[in-house]
Amino acid sequence: MFRMSKKRVVILGSTGSIGTSALKVARDIPDRMEVVGLAAHSSVETLAAQVLEFGVRDVCIFDESKAAELRSLVPAGTRILCGLEGLCELATLQQADMVLVSIIGTAGLKPTLQAIEAGKDLAIASKEILVMAGEVVMSRAAAKGINVLPVDSEHNAIFQCLQGHRGGADQVSRLILTASGGPFRTTPREQLTNVTLEQALKHPTWKMGRKITIDSATLFNKGLEMIEARWLFGIPMERVDVIVHPQSIVHSLVEYTDGSILAQLSSSDMCFPIQYAVTWPDRTLNSLKRLNLAEIASLRFEAPRWDDFPALRLARTAGLTGGTMPAMYNAANEVAVQAFVDGKLSFPGIWQTVEQTLANLSPRPYNGSLDIILEDDALARAEAARIISR
């Protein structure tokens, strides 16, 4: 099939950390990436500045109360969409080749499925989508011949390590996701109760949004990535593993059945995986920082603290159980993180709430039904809130 030299991309979540990195890529490789649609939750001024810089004619503001303000800041003739319906309309934009989904939470699920139905390739940065409904998303994409390209640095690294491999999943021994370990990698267990919000937001490597930064501190982010990897690459959950690599230079590894391990390395910059997702299967020159292995000198790896940070254990259980349990895992964590941010829950209370929520509820098979997924998502949120209030 004829492949265009320039990819026309819609960015859902353009004012967040992934969205702004994607726009850096667009500036760096304008001959390969054109931005044709932008969407943000409520950051009107930032979104308007992006519209002006990139000359975008189609834009969505999720918070409908901000629409009038946005209209006053963008050129006449700019089409302004709102809410979930606006995201879905933008995701099916006729002139778009690819939709980059970087919306936190469940709001990105429906636009993702709409993009698939419209025949758009996907660049996925919103791990919740595949955690909640990986089976639905991947099966529908396969049926439509849609490419689902991972943007998370870990999954993008695995995707690169699998390129050119002729064998199937049965020749992959393990997918090994690397984790920085977060700001509390060496903090004694008994001190975790005293962790403050300010401390949890000081990630040692990456500059990210608040929710994902806290998830990195609890290792829930890595737990979500374990479930996401299971669906992206068709590998059973028991063969998805985690290793702590505090330098964040090796972004993930694939171990094959013959004992060979392939790894992908680069500087810690999200522009690398975003660019590869956009230009795949090609590689393109850019201005990103190159690694100097002589300066790095050595690479460090450690086993995760599974007992001290139960998010990984809970994720593996959810992934192995299947059905709506991964959706419940994600939903309970979102509620617990917000409670921690609001000062209503201790840091260990985040995983304690999730564990209790999963113990109290019974997951169901969803057999492709989004309604069942969303029902159990809501049920887990309510149960987590009840546990927290108690």
C-alpha positions in Angstrom: 0.0 0.0 0.0 1.2 3.5 -0.8 2.7 5.2 2.3 2.7 9.0 2.4 6.1 10.6 3.2 4.4 13.0 5.7 2.1 11.7 8.4 -0.9 13.9 9.2 -1.6 13.6 12.9 -4.4 14.5 15.3 -3.1 14.9 18.9 -5.7 14.2 21.7 -4.2 15.7 24.8 -1.9 18.2 23.2 -1.3 20.4 26.3 0.0 17.5 28.5 3.5 16.2 28.7 3.2 13.7 25.8 1.3 16.2 23.7 3.9 18.9 24.1 6.6 16.4 23.3 4.7 15.4 20.2 4.7 19.0 19.1 8.5 19.2 19.6 8.8 16.2 17.2 6.5 18.0 14.7 8.8 21.1 14.9 11.9 18.9 14.5 10.7 16.8 11.5 8.2 19.0 9.6 8.8 17.0 6.4 7.5 13.9 8.1 4.8 15.1 10.5 2.0 17.6 10.1 -0.4 18.4 12.9 -4.0 18.6 11.6 -6.0 18.4 14.9 -5.5 19.3 18.5 -7.5 18.6 21.7 -7.1 19.6 25.3 -9.1 19.3 28.5 -9.2 22.9 29.7 -5.9 24.6 29.1 -7.3 27.3 26.8 -4.3 29.6 26.4 -1.8 26.8 25.7 -4.2 25.2 23.2 -4.8 28.5 21.5 -1.0 29.1 21.2 -0.6 25.7 19.6 -3.4 26.4 17.1 -1.7 29.6 16.1 1.8 28.1 15.8 0.7 25.0 13.8 -2.1 26.6 11.8 -4.6 23.9 12.9 -8.1 24.4 11.7 -9.8 21.7 13.8 -9.6 21.8 17.6 -11.5 20.4 20.6 -11.8 21.7 24.1 -13.2 19.0 26.4 -14.5 21.5 29.0 -17.4 23.1 27.1 -17.4 26.1 29.4 -14.1 27.1 27.9 -15.3 27.1 24.3 -16.1 30.9 24.1 -12.8 31.8 25.6 -11.0 29.6 23.1 -12.9 31.1 20.2 -11.8 34.6 21.2 -8.1 33.5 21.0 -8.0 31.6 17.7 -8.4 32.8 14.1 -11.8 33.1 12.6 -12.8 30.0 10.7 -11.2 27.6 13.3 -13.6 24.8 13.9 -14.1 24.4 17.7 -15.5 21.1 19.0 -16.4 20.3 22.6 -16.7 17.4 25.0 -16.5 13.7 24.3 -18.4 14.0 21.0 -15.9 16.6 19.9 -13.0 14.2 20.7 -14.7 11.5 18.6 -15.2 13.9 15.7 -11.6 15.0 15.8 -10.5 11.3 16.0 -12.2 10.6 12.7 -11.0 13.7 10.9 -11.0 12.9 7.2 -7.6 14.3 6.4 -5.8 12.6 9.3 -3.6 9.5 8.9 -2.9 8.9 12.6 -4.5 9.7 15.9 -2.1 10.1 18.9 -4.1 9.4 22.1 -2.5 10.9 25.2 -5.6 11.5 27.3 -5.5 10.4 31.0 -8.2 8.0 32.2 -11.2 6.6 30.4 -12.1 9.6 28.2 -9.8 8.3 25.5 -11.5 4.9 25.0 -14.4 6.0 22.8 -12.4 8.3 20.5 -9.8 5.5 20.1 -12.5 3.0 18.9 -14.0 5.7 16.6 -10.6 6.3 15.1 -10.2 2.6 14.4 -13.6 2.5 12.7 -12.5 5.5 10.6 -9.4 3.6 9.5 -6.9 5.8 11.3 -3.6 4.4 12.6 -3.1 4.8 16.4 -0.2 6.0 18.4 -1.2 5.1 22.0 0.2 6.9 25.0 -2.9 6.4 27.2 -2.2 3.1 28.8 -5.6 3.0 30.6 -7.3 2.3 27.2 -5.5 -1.0 26.7 -5.7 -1.9 30.4 -9.5 -1.5 30.4 -10.3 -2.8 27.0 -7.2 -4.2 25.4 -8.9 -7.2 23.9 -11.6 -5.0 22.2 -9.1 -2.4 20.9 -6.6 -4.9 19.5 -9.2 -7.2 17.9 -11.0 -4.3 16.3 -7.7 -2.8 15.0 -6.7 -6.2 13.6 -10.0 -6.6 11.9 -9.6 -3.2 10.2 -6.0 -3.6 9.4 -5.0 -0.7 11.7 -1.5 -0.2 13.1 -1.4 0.3 16.9 1.9 1.9 17.7 3.0 2.3 21.3 4.3 5.7 22.5 5.2 4.8 26.1 9.0 4.5 26.0 8.9 1.0 27.5 6.4 -0.4 25.0 8.0 1.4 22.1 11.3 -0.1 23.1 9.8 -3.6 23.0 8.1 -2.8 19.7 11.6 -1.9 18.3 13.2 -5.0 19.7 10.5 -7.2 18.0 11.0 -5.6 14.6 12.4 -8.1 12.0 11.7 -11.1 14.2 10.0 -13.7 12.1 9.0 -16.0 14.9 5.7 -15.7 16.8 5.0 -15.1 20.5 6.1 -18.7 21.2 9.7 -17.7 20.5 9.6 -14.8 23.1 10.6 -16.0 26.5 9.9 -12.7 28.4 9.1 -9.0 27.9 11.2 -7.1 30.4 9.9 -3.6 31.2 12.4 -1.3 32.9 11.3 0.9 35.8 13.3 3.8 37.2 12.1 2.8 40.7 10.7 6.3 41.3 11.7 8.7 44.0 11.4 6.0 46.8 13.4 3.3 45.2 15.7 3.0 48.3 13.3 4.4 50.9 12.7 2.0 53.8 9.2 0.5 53.9 8.5 2.0 57.3 9.1 5.5 56.0 6.7 5.3 53.2 3.7 6.2 55.5 5.2 9.7 55.9 5.6 10.4 52.2 4.2 13.8 51.2 2.6 14.9 47.9 5.6 17.2 47.2 8.0 14.3 47.6 5.9 11.9 45.4 6.0 14.5 42.6 9.8 14.7 42.5 10.5 12.0 39.8 14.3 11.4 39.5 14.3 11.1 35.7 11.1 12.1 33.8 9.1 15.3 33.8 5.5 14.2 33.6 1.9 15.0 34.6 0.9 14.7 38.2 -1.1 11.5 38.0 1.5 9.5 36.1 4.3 10.9 38.3 2.5 9.6 41.4 1.9 6.3 39.7 5.6 6.0 39.0 6.3 6.6 42.7 3.9 3.7 43.7 4.9 1.6 40.7 1.3 1.5 39.6 2.5 3.0 36.3 4.6 -0.1 35.8 1.7 -2.4 36.8 -0.5 -0.7 34.2 2.3 -1.1 31.6 2.5 -4.8 32.4 -1.2 -5.3 31.5 -0.8 -3.0 28.5 2.2 -5.0 27.2 0.1 -8.3 27.4 -2.4 -6.9 24.9 0.0 -4.9 22.6 2.2 -7.9 22.0 0.0 -10.9 22.5 2.3 -12.3 25.3 0.8 -14.1 28.3 0.8 -12.1 31.5 3.1 -14.5 33.3 5.8 -13.8 30.7 5.7 -10.0 31.3 8.4 -9.0 33.8 9.9 -5.9 35.4 13.5 -4.9 36.2 14.5 -1.7 38.0 16.9 0.5 36.0 17.4 3.8 37.7 19.3 5.4 34.9 16.4 5.1 32.5 18.7 4.5 29.5 17.7 1.0 28.6 14.0 1.5 28.0 13.0 -2.2 27.9 14.2 -5.6 26.7 13.0 -8.7 25.0 14.3 -12.1 26.0 14.0 -14.8 23.3 13.7 -18.6 23.9 17.4 -19.1 22.9 18.5 -16.9 25.8 19.3 -13.9 23.6 18.2 -10.5 25.0 17.6 -7.5 22.8 17.4 -4.0 24.3 16.6 -0.5 23.1 18.7 2.4 24.5 18.4 6.2 24.1 18.6 9.4 26.1 15.6 9.9 28.4 13.5 12.0 26.1 9.9 11.1 25.1 10.5 12.6 21.7 12.3 9.4 20.7 9.4 6.9 21.0 6.9 9.5 19.7 9.0 10.1 16.5 9.4 6.4 15.9 5.6 5.8 16.2 5.0 8.6 13.7 7.7 7.7 11.1 7.5 3.9 11.5 8.7 1.8 9.7 11.3 4.5 8.8 13.9 6.2 10.9 14.5 9.9 10.4 17.3 12.3 11.3 16.5 14.6 14.2 18.2 17.0 16.6 17.7 14.8 19.7 20.6 14.2 22.1 22.7 11.1 21.3 24.0 8.7 23.9 27.7 8.7 24.8 28.2 5.2 26.2 31.8 6.0 27.3 30.4 8.8 29.5 27.7 6.5 30.9 30.4 3.9 31.6 28.1 1.4 33.4 24.4 0.4 33.6 22.7 -0.6 36.8 19.8 -3.0 37.3 17.9 -4.1 40.5 15.1 -6.5 41.3 11.8 -4.7 42.1 10.7 -4.5 45.7 7.5 -6.6 45.1 6.5 -6.8 48.8 7.1 -3.1 49.6 5.3 -1.9 46.4 2.4 -4.3 45.9 1.2 -2.5 42.7 3.2 -5.0 40.5 1.7 -8.1 42.3 -1.8 -6.7 42.0 -1.3 -5.9 38.3 -0.1 -9.5 37.6 -3.1 -10.9 39.5 -5.5 -8.6 37.5 -3.9 -9.5 34.2 -4.0 -13.2 34.9 -7.6 -13.0 36.1 -8.7 -11.0 33.1 -12.2 -9.9 32.4 -13.0 -6.6 34.0 -10.4 -6.9 36.8 -7.8 -4.8 35.0 -10.4 -2.1 34.6 -11.2 -2.3 38.3 -7.5 -2.1 39.1 -7.1 1.1 37.1 -10.3 2.7 38.4 -9.5 2.1 42.0 -6.0 3.4 41.6 -7.3 6.6 39.9 -9.6 7.3 42.9 -6.9 6.5 45.4 -4.4 8.7 43.8 -6.8 11.6 43.8 -7.5 11.0 47.5 -3.8 11.1 48.2 -3.5 14.4 46.3 -6.4 15.8 48.3 -4.7 14.8 51.6 -7.4 12.2 52.4 -5.1 9.1 52.1 -1.6 8.2 53.0 0.9 7.1 50.3 0.6 3.4 51.2 -3.1 3.9 51.4 -3.1 4.1 47.6 -2.2 0.4 47.1 -4.1 -0.6 50.2 -7.3 0.9 48.8 -6.8 -0.9 45.4 -6.1 -4.2 47.1 -9.2 -4.0 49.2 -11.3 -2.9 46.3 -10.3 -5.9 44.2 -10.8 -8.2 47.2 -14.4 -6.9 47.7 -15.5 -7.1 44.1 -16.0 -9.9 41.6 -14.7 -9.3 38.0 -16.8 -10.3 35.0 -16.0 -11.5 31.5 -16.9 -8.7 29.1 -16.9 -10.6 25.8 -16.3 -7.4 23.8 -19.0 -5.4 25.7 -17.8 -1.9 26.6 -20.9 -1.4 28.7 -19.8 -4.1 31.1 -16.3 -2.6 31.3 -17.7 0.8 32.1 -20.1 -0.6 34.6 -17.4 -2.4 36.5 -15.1 0.7 36.2 -17.8 2.7 37.9 -18.4 0.0 40.5 -14.7 -0.1 41.4 -14.6 3.7 41.7 -17.6 3.7 44.1 -16.1 0.9 46.2 -12.7 2.6 46.4 -14.4 5.9 47.5 -16.4 4.0 50.1 -13.2 2.4 51.5 -11.4 5.8 51.6 -14.3 7.5 53.3 -14.4 4.8 55.9 
